[in-house]
Protein backbone atom coordinates (compact mmCIF):
# COMPACT_ATOMS: atom_id res chain seq x y z
CA UNK A 1 0.00 0.00 0.00
CA UNK A 2 1.16 3.54 -0.74
CA UNK A 3 1.88 5.98 2.09
CA UNK A 4 3.59 9.30 2.69
CA UNK A 5 6.19 9.38 5.45
CA UNK A 6 5.44 12.42 7.60
CA UNK A 7 7.01 14.42 10.41
CA UNK A 8 3.98 15.97 12.08
CA UNK A 9 2.34 17.69 9.08
CA UNK A 10 5.47 17.91 6.94
CA UNK A 11 5.55 15.36 4.08
CA UNK A 12 8.97 13.74 3.66
CA UNK A 13 8.67 11.15 0.91
CA UNK A 14 6.29 8.75 -0.82
CA UNK A 15 6.79 5.07 -0.11
CA UNK A 16 5.20 1.67 -0.65
CA UNK A 17 4.90 -0.71 2.31
CA UNK A 18 4.30 -4.45 2.35
CA UNK A 19 1.95 -4.43 5.33
CA UNK A 20 1.98 -8.18 5.94
CA UNK A 21 5.77 -8.23 6.31
CA UNK A 22 6.12 -4.69 7.64
CA UNK A 23 8.75 -3.80 5.04
CA UNK A 24 9.31 -0.67 2.94
CA UNK A 25 9.64 -2.09 -0.56
CA UNK A 26 9.78 1.11 -2.62
CA UNK A 27 10.48 4.81 -2.17
CA UNK A 28 9.07 7.52 -4.39
CA UNK A 29 9.23 11.29 -4.55
CA UNK A 30 11.37 12.97 -1.89
CA UNK A 31 9.62 16.14 -0.75
CA UNK A 32 11.64 17.42 2.22
CA UNK A 33 14.90 15.45 2.61
CA UNK A 34 16.03 17.56 5.59
CA UNK A 35 13.21 15.99 7.63
CA UNK A 36 14.41 12.42 7.07
CA UNK A 37 15.23 10.56 10.32
CA UNK A 38 18.81 11.14 11.46
CA UNK A 39 20.99 8.42 9.96
CA UNK A 40 18.83 7.89 6.87
CA UNK A 41 20.65 9.15 3.79
CA UNK A 42 18.78 10.90 0.94
CA UNK A 43 21.05 9.11 -1.54
CA UNK A 44 18.70 7.34 -3.97
CA UNK A 45 20.78 4.16 -4.02
CA UNK A 46 20.73 3.82 -0.23
CA UNK A 47 17.45 5.50 0.71
CA UNK A 48 15.12 2.51 0.58
CA UNK A 49 17.53 0.23 2.47
CA UNK A 50 18.23 2.85 5.15
CA UNK A 51 14.57 3.71 5.51
CA UNK A 52 13.52 0.08 5.74
CA UNK A 53 16.15 -0.52 8.43
CA UNK A 54 14.87 2.50 10.38
CA UNK A 55 11.23 1.41 9.91
CA UNK A 56 11.79 -2.14 11.15
CA UNK A 57 13.74 -0.73 14.08
CA UNK A 58 10.50 0.92 15.23
CA UNK A 59 8.79 -2.42 15.82
CA UNK A 60 8.73 -4.44 19.03
CA UNK A 61 12.02 -6.38 19.22
CA UNK A 62 11.91 -10.14 18.80
CA UNK A 63 13.59 -10.47 22.22
CA UNK A 64 10.58 -8.95 24.05
CA UNK A 65 9.43 -11.21 26.88
CA UNK A 66 6.09 -12.84 26.12
CA UNK A 67 5.98 -11.61 22.52
CA UNK A 68 5.24 -14.96 20.86
CA UNK A 69 2.14 -15.78 22.94
CA UNK A 70 1.00 -12.15 22.61
CA UNK A 71 1.18 -12.31 18.80
CA UNK A 72 -0.69 -15.61 18.88
CA UNK A 73 -3.39 -14.01 21.03
CA UNK A 74 -3.63 -11.12 18.56
CA UNK A 75 -3.72 -13.61 15.68
CA UNK A 76 -0.70 -11.93 14.07
CA UNK A 77 2.19 -13.82 12.47
CA UNK A 78 4.67 -10.97 11.78
CA UNK A 79 5.29 -8.43 14.56
CA UNK A 80 6.11 -5.69 12.02
CA UNK A 81 2.50 -5.91 10.86
CA UNK A 82 1.59 -3.88 13.96
CA UNK A 83 3.52 -0.88 12.62
CA UNK A 84 1.10 0.03 9.84
CA UNK A 85 -1.91 -0.70 12.03
CA UNK A 86 -0.89 2.25 14.21
CA UNK A 87 0.40 4.32 11.25
CA UNK A 88 3.90 3.96 12.70
CA UNK A 89 3.02 6.51 15.40
CA UNK A 90 5.22 6.60 18.48
CA UNK A 91 5.59 8.46 21.77
CA UNK A 92 9.34 8.86 21.12
CA UNK A 93 9.11 11.03 17.98
CA UNK A 94 6.66 12.60 15.52
CA UNK A 95 7.17 10.36 12.48
CA UNK A 96 4.19 8.54 10.99
CA UNK A 97 2.84 7.25 7.69
CA UNK A 98 -0.16 8.97 6.10
CA UNK A 99 -2.39 6.79 3.88
CA UNK A 100 -4.18 9.79 2.32
CA UNK A 101 -4.09 13.59 2.52
CA UNK A 102 -7.31 13.93 4.51
CA UNK A 103 -5.59 12.84 7.75
CA UNK A 104 -3.72 15.36 9.90
CA UNK A 105 -1.18 14.68 12.64
CA UNK A 106 -3.35 16.50 15.19
CA UNK A 107 -6.10 13.93 14.65
CA UNK A 108 -4.06 10.76 15.12
CA UNK A 109 -0.98 11.38 17.31
CA UNK A 110 -0.77 9.63 20.67
CA UNK A 111 0.45 12.71 22.55
CA UNK A 112 -2.90 14.50 22.37
CA UNK A 113 -5.35 11.71 21.53
CA UNK A 114 -6.48 8.62 23.44
CA UNK A 115 -5.14 5.26 22.29
CA UNK A 116 -6.01 1.61 22.64
CA UNK A 117 -4.81 -0.21 25.75
CA UNK A 118 -5.76 -3.61 24.35
CA UNK A 119 -2.33 -4.25 22.80
CA UNK A 120 -0.69 -3.39 26.12
CA UNK A 121 -3.06 -5.75 27.94
CA UNK A 122 -2.10 -8.62 25.65
CA UNK A 123 1.62 -7.82 25.89
CA UNK A 124 1.25 -8.08 29.68
CA UNK A 125 -0.24 -11.55 29.36
CA UNK A 126 -3.95 -10.76 29.52
CA UNK A 127 -6.40 -12.45 27.19
CA UNK A 128 -7.78 -10.42 24.31
CA UNK A 129 -11.35 -9.24 24.65
CA UNK A 130 -14.08 -10.68 22.47
CA UNK A 131 -14.44 -8.99 19.12
CA UNK A 132 -11.96 -7.08 17.00
CA UNK A 133 -8.97 -5.63 18.84
CA UNK A 134 -8.07 -1.97 18.37
CA UNK A 135 -4.42 -2.03 17.27
CA UNK A 136 -3.87 1.75 17.33
CA UNK A 137 -1.36 1.83 20.17
CA UNK A 138 2.08 3.30 20.93
CA UNK A 139 2.97 -0.14 22.33
CA UNK A 140 3.45 -1.23 18.70
CA UNK A 141 6.56 0.97 18.50
CA UNK A 142 8.10 0.45 21.95
CA UNK A 143 11.68 -0.83 22.24
CA UNK A 144 13.34 -3.10 24.81
CA UNK A 145 13.24 -6.73 25.91
CA UNK A 146 11.27 -6.33 29.16
CA UNK A 147 7.49 -6.32 29.22
CA UNK A 148 6.27 -2.74 28.99
CA UNK A 149 3.22 -0.73 28.03
CA UNK A 150 2.01 2.86 27.75
CA UNK A 151 -0.92 4.14 29.80
CA UNK A 152 -2.55 7.54 30.20
CA UNK A 153 -2.42 8.39 33.92
CA UNK A 154 -4.15 11.63 34.93
CA UNK A 155 -3.48 13.02 31.46
CA UNK A 156 0.21 12.02 31.38
CA UNK A 157 1.62 9.42 28.99
CA UNK A 158 3.38 7.00 31.33
CA UNK A 159 5.56 3.99 30.55
CA UNK A 160 5.08 0.98 32.83
CA UNK A 161 7.85 -1.65 32.85
CA UNK A 162 8.00 -5.08 34.44
CA UNK A 163 10.95 -7.05 35.83
CA UNK A 164 12.41 -10.41 34.86
CA UNK A 165 13.21 -13.70 36.53
CA UNK A 166 12.03 -14.66 39.99
CA UNK A 167 13.28 -11.51 41.79
CA UNK A 168 11.98 -8.99 39.20
CA UNK A 169 14.54 -6.44 40.38
CA UNK A 170 14.80 -4.15 37.34
CA UNK A 171 11.88 -1.83 38.30
CA UNK A 172 13.36 -1.26 41.78
CA UNK A 173 16.73 -0.50 40.19
CA UNK A 174 15.14 2.10 37.89
CA UNK A 175 13.66 3.92 40.87
CA UNK A 176 16.84 3.65 42.94
CA UNK A 177 19.05 4.96 40.13
CA UNK A 178 16.80 8.02 39.81
CA UNK A 179 17.35 8.58 43.56
CA UNK A 180 21.12 8.36 43.00
CA UNK A 181 20.89 10.90 40.19
CA UNK A 182 18.69 13.18 42.27
CA UNK A 183 21.38 13.31 44.94
CA UNK A 184 24.16 13.99 42.46
CA UNK A 185 22.07 16.69 40.73
CA UNK A 186 24.50 16.98 37.79
CA UNK A 187 22.59 15.87 34.67
CA UNK A 188 19.02 15.56 33.50
CA UNK A 189 17.39 12.19 34.18
CA UNK A 190 14.05 10.39 34.02
CA UNK A 191 12.38 10.12 37.42
CA UNK A 192 10.88 6.69 38.11
CA UNK A 193 8.34 5.65 40.74
CA UNK A 194 7.50 2.16 41.99
CA UNK A 195 4.13 0.46 41.64
CA UNK A 196 3.25 -2.92 43.16
CA UNK A 197 0.50 -4.66 41.18
CA UNK A 198 -0.61 -8.19 42.11
CA UNK A 199 2.52 -8.54 44.28
CA UNK A 200 4.80 -7.70 41.35
CA UNK A 201 6.98 -4.55 41.05
CA UNK A 202 6.68 -2.18 38.10
CA UNK A 203 8.54 1.04 37.33
CA UNK A 204 6.50 4.01 36.14
CA UNK A 205 7.79 7.15 34.43
CA UNK A 206 6.32 10.05 32.50
CA UNK A 207 7.28 10.49 28.88
CA UNK A 208 10.15 12.98 28.51
CA UNK A 209 9.39 13.55 24.81
CA UNK A 210 6.82 16.22 23.93
CA UNK A 211 4.73 16.88 20.78
CA UNK A 212 7.56 19.16 19.62
CA UNK A 213 10.59 16.96 20.29
CA UNK A 214 12.03 13.59 19.36
CA UNK A 215 14.53 11.13 20.79
CA UNK A 216 17.47 10.55 18.44
CA UNK A 217 19.34 7.48 19.63
CA UNK A 218 23.11 7.11 19.74
CA UNK A 219 22.74 4.50 17.01
CA UNK A 220 21.08 7.05 14.71
CA UNK A 221 23.72 9.66 15.53
CA UNK A 222 26.49 7.21 14.67
CA UNK A 223 24.73 6.34 11.39
CA UNK A 224 24.85 10.00 10.37
CA UNK A 225 28.28 9.49 8.82
CA UNK A 226 30.56 6.53 8.16
CA UNK A 227 33.10 5.79 10.87
CA UNK A 228 36.77 6.27 10.03
CA UNK A 229 38.68 3.02 10.62
CA UNK A 230 41.14 4.56 13.08
CA UNK A 231 38.38 6.13 15.21
CA UNK A 232 36.95 4.32 18.22
CA UNK A 233 33.17 4.13 18.50
CA UNK A 234 33.25 6.72 21.28
CA UNK A 235 35.34 9.09 19.18
CA UNK A 236 33.03 8.58 16.21
CA UNK A 237 29.96 9.28 18.33
CA UNK A 238 31.43 12.49 19.74
CA UNK A 239 32.52 13.63 16.26
CA UNK A 240 28.97 13.20 14.98
CA UNK A 241 27.61 15.05 18.02
CA UNK A 242 29.91 17.93 17.10
CA UNK A 243 28.81 17.88 13.45
CA UNK A 244 25.13 17.82 14.49
CA UNK A 245 25.79 20.57 17.06
CA UNK A 246 24.55 18.58 20.03
CA UNK A 247 25.54 20.54 23.16
CA UNK A 248 27.25 19.02 26.24
CA UNK A 249 27.76 15.62 24.61
CA UNK A 250 31.20 14.78 26.06
CA UNK A 251 30.54 15.67 29.74
CA UNK A 252 27.14 13.96 29.68
CA UNK A 253 28.71 10.84 28.18
CA UNK A 254 31.45 10.88 30.84
CA UNK A 255 28.85 11.13 33.59
CA UNK A 256 26.72 8.33 32.14
CA UNK A 257 29.69 5.96 31.84
CA UNK A 258 30.74 6.78 35.42
CA UNK A 259 27.24 6.03 36.68
CA UNK A 260 27.08 2.79 34.69
CA UNK A 261 30.36 1.62 36.21
CA UNK A 262 29.09 2.31 39.73
CA UNK A 263 25.75 0.55 39.26
CA UNK A 264 27.24 -2.22 37.08
CA UNK A 265 24.90 -1.52 34.16
CA UNK A 266 25.06 -4.38 31.66
CA UNK A 267 22.71 -2.99 29.03
CA UNK A 268 23.70 0.57 28.04
CA UNK A 269 23.30 -0.10 24.34
CA UNK A 270 23.17 2.46 21.51
CA UNK A 271 19.37 2.50 21.63
CA UNK A 272 18.86 3.68 25.23
CA UNK A 273 20.85 6.90 25.21
CA UNK A 274 21.13 9.72 22.72
CA UNK A 275 19.94 13.27 22.19
CA UNK A 276 16.71 15.28 21.98
CA UNK A 277 15.89 17.32 18.87
CA UNK A 278 13.27 19.99 18.20
CA UNK A 279 11.15 18.57 15.36
CA UNK A 280 10.07 22.00 14.17
CA UNK A 281 13.47 23.67 13.86
CA UNK A 282 15.48 20.42 13.49
CA UNK A 283 17.95 21.83 16.03
CA UNK A 284 19.27 19.66 18.85
CA UNK A 285 18.31 20.75 22.35
CA UNK A 286 20.87 18.58 24.11
CA UNK A 287 21.63 15.07 25.25
CA UNK A 288 18.68 12.95 26.36
CA UNK A 289 18.08 12.51 30.08
CA UNK A 290 19.51 9.31 31.54
CA UNK A 291 16.93 6.52 31.43
CA UNK A 292 16.59 2.73 31.27
CA UNK A 293 19.15 1.67 33.89
CA UNK A 294 17.32 -1.36 35.27
CA UNK A 295 19.73 -4.08 34.08
CA UNK A 296 22.18 -3.26 36.85
CA UNK A 297 22.89 -3.74 40.58
CA UNK A 298 23.19 -7.54 40.47
CA UNK A 299 19.68 -7.74 38.94
CA UNK A 300 20.12 -11.34 37.76
CA UNK A 301 22.83 -12.49 40.20
CA UNK A 302 22.06 -15.20 42.72
CA UNK A 303 21.99 -13.80 46.26
CA UNK A 304 24.93 -15.96 47.40
CA UNK A 305 27.14 -14.54 44.61
CA UNK A 306 26.52 -10.83 45.21
CA UNK A 307 29.80 -9.00 45.93
CA UNK A 308 31.04 -5.37 45.68
CA UNK A 309 33.54 -6.27 42.92
CA UNK A 310 31.59 -8.56 40.58
CA UNK A 311 32.52 -9.66 37.09
CA UNK A 312 30.07 -8.09 34.65
CA UNK A 313 30.06 -7.15 30.98
CA UNK A 314 29.85 -3.45 30.21
CA UNK A 315 28.44 -1.56 27.22
CA UNK A 316 28.47 0.29 24.86
CA UNK A 317 32.13 1.02 24.05
CA UNK A 318 33.89 -1.91 25.72
CA UNK A 319 32.76 -5.08 27.43
CA UNK A 320 35.43 -4.66 30.11
CA UNK A 321 34.18 -2.22 32.80
CA UNK A 322 37.74 -1.24 33.73
CA UNK A 323 38.73 -0.48 30.14
CA UNK A 324 35.55 1.50 29.58
CA UNK A 325 36.25 3.46 32.78
CA UNK A 326 39.57 4.56 31.25
CA UNK A 327 37.64 6.27 28.43
CA UNK A 328 36.22 8.81 30.88
CA UNK A 329 38.04 12.12 30.58
CA UNK A 330 36.65 13.71 33.76
CA UNK A 331 34.92 12.67 36.99
CA UNK A 332 34.37 16.28 38.05
CA UNK A 333 30.56 16.12 38.04
CA UNK A 334 30.38 12.85 40.00
CA UNK A 335 30.54 13.70 43.72
CA UNK A 336 30.55 10.31 45.44
CA UNK A 337 30.39 11.94 48.87
CA UNK A 338 26.75 12.81 48.16
CA UNK A 339 25.91 9.10 48.05
CA UNK A 340 26.87 8.33 51.64
CA UNK A 341 24.05 6.42 53.32
CA UNK A 342 21.99 6.04 50.15
CA UNK A 343 21.81 2.28 50.73
CA UNK A 344 19.06 3.06 53.26
CA UNK A 345 16.89 4.33 50.41
CA UNK A 346 17.71 1.15 48.49
CA UNK A 347 16.61 -0.89 51.49
CA UNK A 348 13.29 0.97 51.73
CA UNK A 349 12.55 0.27 48.06
CA UNK A 350 13.52 -3.39 48.21
CA UNK A 351 11.32 -3.83 51.26
CA UNK A 352 8.26 -2.92 49.16
CA UNK A 353 8.82 -5.70 46.62
CA UNK A 354 7.38 -9.13 47.57
CA UNK A 355 9.79 -11.14 45.35
CA UNK A 356 12.85 -9.75 47.22
CA UNK A 357 13.82 -11.84 50.25
CA UNK A 358 15.31 -10.32 53.39
CA UNK A 359 18.63 -12.09 52.71
CA UNK A 360 18.81 -10.59 49.23
CA UNK A 361 17.85 -7.15 50.49
CA UNK A 362 20.59 -7.21 53.14
CA UNK A 363 23.18 -8.42 50.61
CA UNK A 364 22.27 -5.78 48.01
CA UNK A 365 22.36 -2.89 50.48
CA UNK A 366 25.54 -3.99 52.25
CA UNK A 367 27.52 -4.59 49.08
CA UNK A 368 26.31 -1.44 47.32
CA UNK A 369 27.47 0.63 50.32
CA UNK A 370 30.87 -1.07 49.99
CA UNK A 371 30.89 -0.41 46.27
CA UNK A 372 30.22 3.31 46.78
CA UNK A 373 33.13 3.48 49.24
CA UNK A 374 35.45 1.57 46.90
CA UNK A 375 34.38 3.70 43.95
CA UNK A 376 35.27 6.88 45.84
CA UNK A 377 38.82 5.59 46.13
CA UNK A 378 38.82 4.59 42.45
CA UNK A 379 37.87 8.12 41.41
CA UNK A 380 40.53 9.62 43.72
CA UNK A 381 43.14 7.35 42.11
CA UNK A 382 42.10 8.33 38.58
CA UNK A 383 42.02 12.02 39.49
CA UNK A 384 45.49 11.83 41.05
CA UNK A 385 46.76 10.03 37.96
CA UNK A 386 45.21 12.72 35.73
CA UNK A 387 46.82 15.50 37.80
CA UNK A 388 50.21 13.80 37.55
CA UNK A 389 49.80 13.34 33.79
CA UNK A 390 48.76 16.98 33.39
CA UNK A 391 51.77 18.11 35.45
CA UNK A 392 54.17 16.07 33.32
CA UNK A 393 52.56 17.46 30.18
CA UNK A 394 52.91 21.01 31.53
CA UNK A 395 56.58 20.42 32.33
CA UNK A 396 57.17 19.00 28.86
CA UNK A 397 55.46 22.02 27.29
CA UNK A 398 57.55 24.37 29.43
CA UNK A 399 60.74 22.60 28.36
CA UNK A 400 59.71 22.91 24.71
CA UNK A 401 59.02 26.63 25.18
CA UNK A 402 62.44 27.17 26.79
CA UNK A 403 64.16 25.31 23.98
CA UNK A 404 62.29 27.32 21.37
CA UNK A 405 63.10 30.60 23.11
CA UNK A 406 66.77 29.65 23.33
CA UNK A 407 66.89 28.88 19.62
CA UNK A 408 65.32 32.21 18.72
CA UNK A 409 67.73 34.36 20.90
CA UNK A 410 70.87 35.56 18.95
CA UNK A 411 74.18 34.56 20.54
CA UNK A 412 76.33 37.32 22.19
CA UNK A 413 79.91 37.72 20.76
CA UNK A 414 82.77 36.72 23.08
CA UNK A 415 84.50 40.03 23.91
CA UNK A 416 87.63 38.29 25.18
CA UNK A 417 88.40 36.67 21.86
CA UNK A 418 90.76 38.56 19.49
CA UNK A 419 88.98 40.19 16.60
CA UNK A 420 89.90 38.72 13.22
CA UNK A 421 90.17 41.36 10.57
CA UNK A 422 89.53 40.71 6.95
CA UNK A 423 92.69 41.00 4.88
C-alpha positions as a printed Julia matrix, in Angstrom:
423×3 Matrix{Float64}:
   0.0     0.0    0.0
   1.16    3.54  -0.74
   1.88    5.98   2.09
   3.59    9.3    2.69
   6.19    9.38   5.45
   5.44   12.42   7.6
   7.01   14.42  10.41
   3.98   15.97  12.08
   2.34   17.69   9.08
   5.47   17.91   6.94
   5.55   15.36   4.08
   8.97   13.74   3.66
   8.67   11.15   0.91
   6.29    8.75  -0.82
   6.79    5.07  -0.11
   5.2     1.67  -0.65
   4.9    -0.71   2.31
   4.3    -4.45   2.35
   1.95   -4.43   5.33
   1.98   -8.18   5.94
   5.77   -8.23   6.31
   6.12   -4.69   7.64
   8.75   -3.8    5.04
   9.31   -0.67   2.94
   9.64   -2.09  -0.56
   9.78    1.11  -2.62
  10.48    4.81  -2.17
   9.07    7.52  -4.39
   9.23   11.29  -4.55
  11.37   12.97  -1.89
   9.62   16.14  -0.75
  11.64   17.42   2.22
  14.9    15.45   2.61
  16.03   17.56   5.59
  13.21   15.99   7.63
  14.41   12.42   7.07
  15.23   10.56  10.32
  18.81   11.14  11.46
  20.99    8.42   9.96
  18.83    7.89   6.87
  20.65    9.15   3.79
  18.78   10.9    0.94
  21.05    9.11  -1.54
  18.7     7.34  -3.97
  20.78    4.16  -4.02
  20.73    3.82  -0.23
  17.45    5.5    0.71
  15.12    2.51   0.58
  17.53    0.23   2.47
  18.23    2.85   5.15
  14.57    3.71   5.51
  13.52    0.08   5.74
  16.15   -0.52   8.43
  14.87    2.5   10.38
  11.23    1.41   9.91
  11.79   -2.14  11.15
  13.74   -0.73  14.08
  10.5     0.92  15.23
   8.79   -2.42  15.82
   8.73   -4.44  19.03
  12.02   -6.38  19.22
  11.91  -10.14  18.8
  13.59  -10.47  22.22
  10.58   -8.95  24.05
   9.43  -11.21  26.88
   6.09  -12.84  26.12
   5.98  -11.61  22.52
   5.24  -14.96  20.86
   2.14  -15.78  22.94
   1.0   -12.15  22.61
   1.18  -12.31  18.8
  -0.69  -15.61  18.88
  -3.39  -14.01  21.03
  -3.63  -11.12  18.56
  -3.72  -13.61  15.68
  -0.7   -11.93  14.07
   2.19  -13.82  12.47
   4.67  -10.97  11.78
   5.29   -8.43  14.56
   6.11   -5.69  12.02
   2.5    -5.91  10.86
   1.59   -3.88  13.96
   3.52   -0.88  12.62
   1.1     0.03   9.84
  -1.91   -0.7   12.03
  -0.89    2.25  14.21
   0.4     4.32  11.25
   3.9     3.96  12.7
   3.02    6.51  15.4
   5.22    6.6   18.48
   5.59    8.46  21.77
   9.34    8.86  21.12
   9.11   11.03  17.98
   6.66   12.6   15.52
   7.17   10.36  12.48
   4.19    8.54  10.99
   2.84    7.25   7.69
  -0.16    8.97   6.1
  -2.39    6.79   3.88
  -4.18    9.79   2.32
  -4.09   13.59   2.52
  -7.31   13.93   4.51
  -5.59   12.84   7.75
  -3.72   15.36   9.9
  -1.18   14.68  12.64
  -3.35   16.5   15.19
  -6.1    13.93  14.65
  -4.06   10.76  15.12
  -0.98   11.38  17.31
  -0.77    9.63  20.67
   0.45   12.71  22.55
  -2.9    14.5   22.37
  -5.35   11.71  21.53
  -6.48    8.62  23.44
  -5.14    5.26  22.29
  -6.01    1.61  22.64
  -4.81   -0.21  25.75
  -5.76   -3.61  24.35
  -2.33   -4.25  22.8
  -0.69   -3.39  26.12
  -3.06   -5.75  27.94
  -2.1    -8.62  25.65
   1.62   -7.82  25.89
   1.25   -8.08  29.68
  -0.24  -11.55  29.36
  -3.95  -10.76  29.52
  -6.4   -12.45  27.19
  -7.78  -10.42  24.31
 -11.35   -9.24  24.65
 -14.08  -10.68  22.47
 -14.44   -8.99  19.12
 -11.96   -7.08  17.0
  -8.97   -5.63  18.84
  -8.07   -1.97  18.37
  -4.42   -2.03  17.27
  -3.87    1.75  17.33
  -1.36    1.83  20.17
   2.08    3.3   20.93
   2.97   -0.14  22.33
   3.45   -1.23  18.7
   6.56    0.97  18.5
   8.1     0.45  21.95
  11.68   -0.83  22.24
  13.34   -3.1   24.81
  13.24   -6.73  25.91
  11.27   -6.33  29.16
   7.49   -6.32  29.22
   6.27   -2.74  28.99
   3.22   -0.73  28.03
   2.01    2.86  27.75
  -0.92    4.14  29.8
  -2.55    7.54  30.2
  -2.42    8.39  33.92
  -4.15   11.63  34.93
  -3.48   13.02  31.46
   0.21   12.02  31.38
   1.62    9.42  28.99
   3.38    7.0   31.33
   5.56    3.99  30.55
   5.08    0.98  32.83
   7.85   -1.65  32.85
   8.0    -5.08  34.44
  10.95   -7.05  35.83
  12.41  -10.41  34.86
  13.21  -13.7   36.53
  12.03  -14.66  39.99
  13.28  -11.51  41.79
  11.98   -8.99  39.2
  14.54   -6.44  40.38
  14.8    -4.15  37.34
  11.88   -1.83  38.3
  13.36   -1.26  41.78
  16.73   -0.5   40.19
  15.14    2.1   37.89
  13.66    3.92  40.87
  16.84    3.65  42.94
  19.05    4.96  40.13
  16.8     8.02  39.81
  17.35    8.58  43.56
  21.12    8.36  43.0
  20.89   10.9   40.19
  18.69   13.18  42.27
  21.38   13.31  44.94
  24.16   13.99  42.46
  22.07   16.69  40.73
  24.5    16.98  37.79
  22.59   15.87  34.67
  19.02   15.56  33.5
  17.39   12.19  34.18
  14.05   10.39  34.02
  12.38   10.12  37.42
  10.88    6.69  38.11
   8.34    5.65  40.74
   7.5     2.16  41.99
   4.13    0.46  41.64
   3.25   -2.92  43.16
   0.5    -4.66  41.18
  -0.61   -8.19  42.11
   2.52   -8.54  44.28
   4.8    -7.7   41.35
   6.98   -4.55  41.05
   6.68   -2.18  38.1
   8.54    1.04  37.33
   6.5     4.01  36.14
   7.79    7.15  34.43
   6.32   10.05  32.5
   7.28   10.49  28.88
  10.15   12.98  28.51
   9.39   13.55  24.81
   6.82   16.22  23.93
   4.73   16.88  20.78
   7.56   19.16  19.62
  10.59   16.96  20.29
  12.03   13.59  19.36
  14.53   11.13  20.79
  17.47   10.55  18.44
  19.34    7.48  19.63
  23.11    7.11  19.74
  22.74    4.5   17.01
  21.08    7.05  14.71
  23.72    9.66  15.53
  26.49    7.21  14.67
  24.73    6.34  11.39
  24.85   10.0   10.37
  28.28    9.49   8.82
  30.56    6.53   8.16
  33.1     5.79  10.87
  36.77    6.27  10.03
  38.68    3.02  10.62
  41.14    4.56  13.08
  38.38    6.13  15.21
  36.95    4.32  18.22
  33.17    4.13  18.5
  33.25    6.72  21.28
  35.34    9.09  19.18
  33.03    8.58  16.21
  29.96    9.28  18.33
  31.43   12.49  19.74
  32.52   13.63  16.26
  28.97   13.2   14.98
  27.61   15.05  18.02
  29.91   17.93  17.1
  28.81   17.88  13.45
  25.13   17.82  14.49
  25.79   20.57  17.06
  24.55   18.58  20.03
  25.54   20.54  23.16
  27.25   19.02  26.24
  27.76   15.62  24.61
  31.2    14.78  26.06
  30.54   15.67  29.74
  27.14   13.96  29.68
  28.71   10.84  28.18
  31.45   10.88  30.84
  28.85   11.13  33.59
  26.72    8.33  32.14
  29.69    5.96  31.84
  30.74    6.78  35.42
  27.24    6.03  36.68
  27.08    2.79  34.69
  30.36    1.62  36.21
  29.09    2.31  39.73
  25.75    0.55  39.26
  27.24   -2.22  37.08
  24.9    -1.52  34.16
  25.06   -4.38  31.66
  22.71   -2.99  29.03
  23.7     0.57  28.04
  23.3    -0.1   24.34
  23.17    2.46  21.51
  19.37    2.5   21.63
  18.86    3.68  25.23
  20.85    6.9   25.21
  21.13    9.72  22.72
  19.94   13.27  22.19
  16.71   15.28  21.98
  15.89   17.32  18.87
  13.27   19.99  18.2
  11.15   18.57  15.36
  10.07   22.0   14.17
  13.47   23.67  13.86
  15.48   20.42  13.49
  17.95   21.83  16.03
  19.27   19.66  18.85
  18.31   20.75  22.35
  20.87   18.58  24.11
  21.63   15.07  25.25
  18.68   12.95  26.36
  18.08   12.51  30.08
  19.51    9.31  31.54
  16.93    6.52  31.43
  16.59    2.73  31.27
  19.15    1.67  33.89
  17.32   -1.36  35.27
  19.73   -4.08  34.08
  22.18   -3.26  36.85
  22.89   -3.74  40.58
  23.19   -7.54  40.47
  19.68   -7.74  38.94
  20.12  -11.34  37.76
  22.83  -12.49  40.2
  22.06  -15.2   42.72
  21.99  -13.8   46.26
  24.93  -15.96  47.4
  27.14  -14.54  44.61
  26.52  -10.83  45.21
  29.8    -9.0   45.93
  31.04   -5.37  45.68
  33.54   -6.27  42.92
  31.59   -8.56  40.58
  32.52   -9.66  37.09
  30.07   -8.09  34.65
  30.06   -7.15  30.98
  29.85   -3.45  30.21
  28.44   -1.56  27.22
  28.47    0.29  24.86
  32.13    1.02  24.05
  33.89   -1.91  25.72
  32.76   -5.08  27.43
  35.43   -4.66  30.11
  34.18   -2.22  32.8
  37.74   -1.24  33.73
  38.73   -0.48  30.14
  35.55    1.5   29.58
  36.25    3.46  32.78
  39.57    4.56  31.25
  37.64    6.27  28.43
  36.22    8.81  30.88
  38.04   12.12  30.58
  36.65   13.71  33.76
  34.92   12.67  36.99
  34.37   16.28  38.05
  30.56   16.12  38.04
  30.38   12.85  40.0
  30.54   13.7   43.72
  30.55   10.31  45.44
  30.39   11.94  48.87
  26.75   12.81  48.16
  25.91    9.1   48.05
  26.87    8.33  51.64
  24.05    6.42  53.32
  21.99    6.04  50.15
  21.81    2.28  50.73
  19.06    3.06  53.26
  16.89    4.33  50.41
  17.71    1.15  48.49
  16.61   -0.89  51.49
  13.29    0.97  51.73
  12.55    0.27  48.06
  13.52   -3.39  48.21
  11.32   -3.83  51.26
   8.26   -2.92  49.16
   8.82   -5.7   46.62
   7.38   -9.13  47.57
   9.79  -11.14  45.35
  12.85   -9.75  47.22
  13.82  -11.84  50.25
  15.31  -10.32  53.39
  18.63  -12.09  52.71
  18.81  -10.59  49.23
  17.85   -7.15  50.49
  20.59   -7.21  53.14
  23.18   -8.42  50.61
  22.27   -5.78  48.01
  22.36   -2.89  50.48
  25.54   -3.99  52.25
  27.52   -4.59  49.08
  26.31   -1.44  47.32
  27.47    0.63  50.32
  30.87   -1.07  49.99
  30.89   -0.41  46.27
  30.22    3.31  46.78
  33.13    3.48  49.24
  35.45    1.57  46.9
  34.38    3.7   43.95
  35.27    6.88  45.84
  38.82    5.59  46.13
  38.82    4.59  42.45
  37.87    8.12  41.41
  40.53    9.62  43.72
  43.14    7.35  42.11
  42.1     8.33  38.58
  42.02   12.02  39.49
  45.49   11.83  41.05
  46.76   10.03  37.96
  45.21   12.72  35.73
  46.82   15.5   37.8
  50.21   13.8   37.55
  49.8    13.34  33.79
  48.76   16.98  33.39
  51.77   18.11  35.45
  54.17   16.07  33.32
  52.56   17.46  30.18
  52.91   21.01  31.53
  56.58   20.42  32.33
  57.17   19.0   28.86
  55.46   22.02  27.29
  57.55   24.37  29.43
  60.74   22.6   28.36
  59.71   22.91  24.71
  59.02   26.63  25.18
  62.44   27.17  26.79
  64.16   25.31  23.98
  62.29   27.32  21.37
  63.1    30.6   23.11
  66.77   29.65  23.33
  66.89   28.88  19.62
  65.32   32.21  18.72
  67.73   34.36  20.9
  70.87   35.56  18.95
  74.18   34.56  20.54
  76.33   37.32  22.19
  79.91   37.72  20.76
  82.77   36.72  23.08
  84.5    40.03  23.91
  87.63   38.29  25.18
  88.4    36.67  21.86
  90.76   38.56  19.49
  88.98   40.19  16.6
  89.9    38.72  13.22
  90.17   41.36  10.57
  89.53   40.71   6.95
  92.69   41.0    4.88
